[in-house]
């Protein structure tokens, strides 16, 4: 590629039908994970309550209460999944599907995360690029940030949106869903990798 020009950018578009299919996959994966998490939390709470009743007076009650407290985050994570999904549906209903998935330039990455109200903006100093993984037989691209980068990092915009947080830093108990479905992008991964490495001066890329 030619030397970087601050006014130039490389645009990656999206396949509308593929994105719509991906939305259903993401919804299914998230809900399955949420129900598994809820089941584990419920089992733990029921077991703790049973122990409180069956072994009352034995001195085990502090451990049973500790187990209940430990299970509460599992239950709350299920509520969080459904809340994020509800926010996504509202956004889908109110907004057209953006034609551009990402814009790569000398300034950094601009990413249109599905379900987010506005693009994520990341200077090159904050991002390592993408990692590629397979989910339910489909290749996905996940955003890889520099350690310690967050929504309040200088130059960063949009990371604090719920739909972005759910894919960039997903609940460790839930299976990651990826940020971009590879086959929904109108550019192949190796071309995206080349563009990222070109505009970032080799500081970022796609890790396979």
Secondary structure, 3 states (H helix, E strand, C coil): CCCCCCCCEEEEEECHHHHHHHHHHHHHHHHHHHHHHHHHHHHHHHHHHHHHHHCCCCCCHHHHHHHHHHHHHHHHHHHHHHHHHHHHHHHHHHCCCCCEEEEEECCEEEECCCCCCCCEEEEHHHEEEEEEEEECCEEEEEEEECCCCCCCCCCCECCCCHHHHHHHCCCCCCCCCCCEEHHHECCCHHHHHHHHHHHCCCCCEEEC
